[in-house]
Every structure is written in structure tokens, then in C-alpha cells.
Amino acid sequence: MIKDIETYLQNSQNAVSLIPTNKVAELAEAIMHAYHEGSTIYTMGNGGSGATASHVAGDYVKGASFGLEKRFRFICLNDNIPALMAISNDISYEAIFEEQLKNFARPGDLVIGLSGSGNSKNIVNALQWAKNQGIKTAALTGYKGGLCAQIADISIHIPMSDMEIVEDLHMMTFHAIKRYITNTLLGENPGMGAVYDQRIK
């Protein structure tokens, strides 16, 4: 048991170097741009990637926005269960994210898809639709990157075939971006320092 745990942790540590930091910085800039423009950022994923997409939206709706007069506009497309079930049942599961984007997404927004394989059809369809509308897209993938990595304007590809570690690194990527963004906004709002200290205690 100890050996299995140590192996997993060691493999995770080794994999951190696979994160393309230049692309992470590019996504951070895109998120900041959307914030300053008052645009909406959409996240989406299936399974564990869906959990990460939801976690990220929560981080910005509350964590990165708390105490700021200007707030982040973040929506996770896999959080509206009735809409997901209706679209899946009446149209197809492959359309669950694309159909929601048709309701909400506008030029200037940012659409972020998470897919371990990069070939989840519902993520591929949503990214392609957004791209066709001239909306900026980003994808976080693993394995060989798949179609998502090819479609997205910003591709953060973790080239390894271990889903758990890929998911771990995707979460680390978003936490690194959030740390940069929070520090940047606190720098622009020095009076926020005390509020930040209080909210993490």
C-alpha cells in the first residue's frame, strides 16, 4: 500500500514539469481580459473534469470575487442539471454544452473545456461552435490532446496517459492562475489586503 501511494505521489511530482507554463500564462491573460471587459467565462467537463470545471467556477464566483466591487462572471455549464437532462434526453448528450452556449455566449466571452482524452464529443462540439462564432476558446487535455487541443485557441495539454494525474494537474493549473489573478487584483486594490487576510483565516 505504501509503495503504491509513494509511486503515485512521485509520478505526480514528476508530471508537474509537463505543465506548459507559457500556455497557462496565456489562459491567465485571457481570464483577466474577460474580467476587465465584463465578459462571461464558461467552464465545462465530464466526470472528474466536470467536477474541476465546477470547482473553478466556484473559486471565481466567490473566492476571487469576494470583496471586489467588480466581480468575475463565471458559469459552469455542467452545473444546471435540469438543462443537462432535458438537452440530453430530447436532443443528445453530445449537445449538452453547445446548446447552453447558444443561449448565453456572446463575442468577447471565453469558453474553457476540460477533457482528459480531448475527444469528448460534447466538449468538442461546444468548442467548435464557440470558435465558429468568433468566441475565444481554451482546452485543458491529457493523453494525446485529441480534437479539443486542435480546436482551442489556447491549448494546455498534459502529454501523459494517467487520468488521475492529468486531472490533478488541471486543478493545479487553475489554482496557479487564480493565485496570480488574486495577487494582481490585490495589487490594484491595496485596501483589499485586510479583507483577504480575514477571509483565509
Helices and strands as residue ranges (DSSP letters): H 2-15, G 16-18, H 21-37, E 40-45, H 47-58, I 59-63, E 73-76, H 81-90, G 93-95, H 98-104, E 110-115, H 121-132, E 136-141, H 146-151, E 154-157, H 163-188, H 192-199
